[in-house]
Amino acid sequence: MSSEIQEVAENIKSVASEIQELKTLLKKRTWDIAELDEFGSKDHVRNLMIGLEEKERLLLQAKNQLMEKETQDHQQQLLKAVSLNPAEQFKVCDEPFFTELALAKPVGDDLVFNHPIPSSDVSLTEKKLNKIYIRESYKIIAAGIVGGKNTITGTPGIGKSMFMIYLLWKLLKEGKRVLFIYYPFQIYYDGNGNVFDYGAALPVFNNRGFWNKHVVLFIRLQGERYRGSKGGTLSILQFCACNIT
């Protein structure tokens, strides 16, 4: 805590003490001569209390603002201390679907891509789908995801994977940072137009230049590979400060 915040906190404590003394004074049925000489009447004491309570409110407001600024400054220092250079930790993605995903265009009720959608489902890959139908439910669910940790469930074939692609496209159009785990792909979008493949290892959990509220993490679970049940890749997520879907 900075000296400035400590000083404001001491002032708040002092004002609170004065207010308590006045409250105690108002509860007394009779005053002694010294009290009468100093305060005159209970109405005067009440007016003093109103002034002190307003002063206390303003001091509390100032303290909160200072604490918020101090927190922001601290976060900025952490980011600088562990700044992430994606080129040093990731290789450039060479899967054209993901590198050009943000260029997809809505055509009628479809979202049309420049390249076929890759999939762990061989039957889908062989069909070489290059568009998805934008269901009304996709729009409703996407609008309801506002951060934090979210889980998308449903029976096989209902469209969960296609929804993930749609939501990824939507976030990229908004300029978001996204880590997209879509077996067998592990794709990182840095929010500046660059697309990387993070490979086998995630950044360490205390790297706040990467794991923070500004990154969205998408996971398409496939068998046990990403469940982390045996200390796997995603066991790190319990420490993460990112938004997870």
C-alpha positions in Angstrom: 0.0 0.0 0.0 1.4 3.4 -1.0 2.0 6.2 1.5 -0.7 8.2 -0.2 -3.3 5.6 0.4 -2.1 5.1 4.0 -2.5 8.9 4.6 -6.0 8.8 3.3 -6.8 5.7 5.4 -5.6 7.5 8.5 -7.8 10.5 7.7 -10.8 8.2 7.2 -10.0 6.7 10.6 -9.8 10.1 12.3 -13.1 11.3 10.7 -14.9 8.1 11.7 -13.7 8.6 15.3 -15.0 12.1 15.3 -18.4 11.0 14.0 -18.6 8.3 16.7 -17.9 10.9 19.4 -20.7 13.1 18.1 -23.1 10.1 18.0 -22.2 9.3 21.6 -22.8 12.9 22.5 -26.3 13.0 20.9 -27.3 9.9 22.9 -26.6 11.7 26.2 -29.7 13.0 27.9 -27.9 15.9 29.6 -24.6 17.7 28.7 -22.1 19.1 31.1 -21.0 22.8 30.9 -18.0 22.1 28.7 -20.1 20.3 26.1 -22.7 23.0 26.1 -20.0 25.7 25.6 -18.4 23.7 22.8 -21.4 22.5 20.8 -24.3 24.7 22.0 -27.2 22.4 20.8 -28.0 19.0 19.4 -29.0 20.6 16.1 -25.5 22.0 15.8 -24.0 18.6 16.5 -26.2 17.0 13.8 -25.0 19.6 11.3 -21.4 18.8 12.2 -22.1 15.1 11.7 -23.6 15.7 8.3 -20.4 17.6 7.2 -18.2 14.9 8.6 -20.1 12.0 7.0 -19.8 13.8 3.6 -16.1 14.2 4.2 -15.8 10.5 5.1 -17.6 9.6 1.9 -15.3 11.7 -0.3 -12.2 10.2 1.5 -13.5 6.7 0.9 -14.1 7.5 -2.7 -10.5 8.9 -3.0 -9.1 5.8 -1.3 -10.9 3.5 -3.7 -9.7 5.4 -6.7 -6.1 5.4 -5.5 -6.3 1.6 -4.8 -7.7 0.9 -8.3 -4.9 3.0 -9.8 -2.3 1.2 -7.7 -3.7 -2.2 -8.8 -3.6 -1.2 -12.5 -0.1 0.1 -12.2 1.0 -3.2 -10.5 -0.7 -5.2 -13.3 1.2 -3.1 -15.9 4.5 -3.8 -14.1 3.8 -7.5 -14.1 3.0 -7.5 -17.8 6.2 -5.7 -18.6 8.2 -8.1 -16.3 6.9 -11.2 -18.1 6.0 -9.7 -21.5 5.3 -12.3 -24.1 7.0 -12.4 -27.4 4.9 -14.9 -29.4 7.6 -15.5 -32.0 9.9 -16.8 -29.2 7.4 -19.3 -27.8 5.2 -20.2 -30.8 5.8 -21.2 -34.3 3.9 -19.5 -37.0 0.7 -21.4 -37.9 0.8 -23.1 -41.3 -2.8 -24.3 -41.4 -4.5 -21.9 -44.0 -8.0 -22.4 -42.6 -6.9 -20.9 -39.2 -4.6 -18.2 -40.7 -7.4 -16.9 -42.9 -10.3 -17.6 -40.6 -10.9 -13.9 -39.9 -11.4 -13.3 -43.6 -14.6 -15.5 -43.6 -17.7 -13.7 -44.9 -21.3 -14.1 -44.0 -23.3 -15.0 -47.1 -27.0 -15.2 -46.4 -27.4 -17.6 -43.5 -23.9 -19.1 -44.0 -20.4 -18.2 -42.9 -18.2 -19.0 -45.9 -14.4 -19.7 -45.4 -11.5 -19.5 -47.9 -10.4 -23.1 -47.0 -12.1 -26.3 -45.9 -12.8 -26.7 -42.2 -10.2 -29.1 -40.6 -11.7 -31.6 -38.2 -10.7 -34.6 -36.1 -13.7 -36.3 -37.7 -12.5 -37.9 -40.9 -15.9 -37.9 -42.4 -16.2 -34.2 -42.1 -12.7 -33.6 -43.4 -13.4 -35.7 -46.5 -16.5 -33.6 -47.2 -14.3 -30.5 -47.4 -16.9 -28.2 -45.9 -16.0 -24.6 -46.4 -19.0 -23.0 -44.8 -21.3 -23.4 -41.8 -24.9 -22.6 -41.4 -25.3 -19.8 -38.8 -28.2 -21.1 -36.7 -30.2 -18.6 -34.6 -29.1 -20.6 -31.5 -25.5 -19.8 -32.3 -26.2 -16.1 -32.1 -28.2 -16.4 -28.9 -25.5 -18.5 -27.2 -22.7 -16.4 -28.4 -24.4 -13.2 -27.1 -24.8 -14.9 -23.7 -21.1 -15.7 -23.2 -19.8 -12.6 -21.5 -16.6 -13.9 -19.9 -15.6 -16.2 -17.0 -15.8 -20.0 -17.5 -18.4 -21.5 -19.8 -19.2 -25.1 -20.9 -20.9 -26.0 -24.2 -22.4 -29.5 -24.1 -24.7 -31.6 -26.4 -25.2 -34.9 -28.1 -22.7 -35.9 -30.8 -23.4 -34.2 -34.1 -25.6 -31.5 -32.7 -23.2 -28.8 -33.9 -20.9 -27.9 -31.0 -17.7 -27.9 -33.1 -19.2 -25.7 -35.8 -20.5 -23.3 -33.1 -16.9 -23.1 -31.7 -15.7 -22.1 -35.2 -18.4 -19.5 -35.5 -17.6 -18.1 -32.0 -13.9 -18.0 -32.8 -14.5 -16.1 -36.0 -16.7 -13.7 -34.1 -14.0 -13.0 -31.4 -11.3 -12.6 -34.1 -13.5 -9.9 -35.8 -13.6 -8.1 -32.4 -9.8 -8.2 -32.2 -9.6 -10.6 -29.2 -6.7 -12.6 -28.1 -7.6 -16.3 -28.4 -6.0 -19.6 -27.6 -7.9 -22.2 -29.5 -7.5 -25.9 -28.7 -9.2 -27.9 -31.4 -7.7 -31.4 -31.6 -5.2 -31.8 -33.2 -4.6 -28.1 -33.5 -3.4 -25.7 -30.8 -3.8 -22.2 -32.3 -3.0 -18.8 -30.7 -4.3 -15.5 -32.1 -2.4 -12.6 -30.5 -5.0 -9.9 -31.3 -2.7 -8.1 -33.7 -3.4 -10.3 -36.7 -0.7 -12.9 -36.0 -1.5 -16.6 -35.9 0.7 -19.1 -34.1 0.8 -22.8 -33.2 1.8 -23.2 -29.6 2.9 -26.8 -30.0 3.3 -29.2 -27.1 3.8 -26.7 -24.2 1.8 -23.9 -22.8 3.4 -20.8 -21.2 4.0 -21.2 -17.4 1.0 -20.4 -15.2 2.6 -17.3 -13.6 3.2 -15.7 -17.0 0.7 -12.9 -16.6 1.8 -11.5 -20.0 -0.1 -14.5 -21.4 -2.6 -15.8 -18.8 -4.8 -12.8 -18.0 -8.4 -11.7 -18.4 -7.7 -10.4 -21.9 -7.2 -13.9 -23.4 -10.0 -16.2 -24.3 -9.3 -19.9 -24.2 -11.4 -22.4 -26.3 -11.1 -26.1 -25.7 -12.7 -28.8 -27.7 -12.2 -31.9 -25.5 -11.3 -35.0 -27.4 -11.0 -38.2 -25.4 -8.5 -37.9 -22.5 -5.9 -35.8 -24.4 -6.9 -32.5 -22.8 -8.8 -33.6 -19.7 -5.7 -33.2 -17.5 -6.8 -36.2 -15.4 -3.2 -37.5 -15.3 -1.4 -34.2 -15.0 -2.0 -33.5 -18.7 -1.6 -30.4 -20.8 -4.4 -28.5 -19.2 -3.7 -29.2 -15.5 -2.4 -25.6 -15.6 -5.9 -24.2 -16.1 -6.8 -24.3 -12.4 -4.3 -21.4 -12.0 -5.4 -19.4 -15.1 -6.9 -15.9 -15.0 -8.3 -16.2 -18.5 -11.8 -16.6 -19.9 -12.5 -20.3 -20.7 -15.1 -21.9 -23.0 
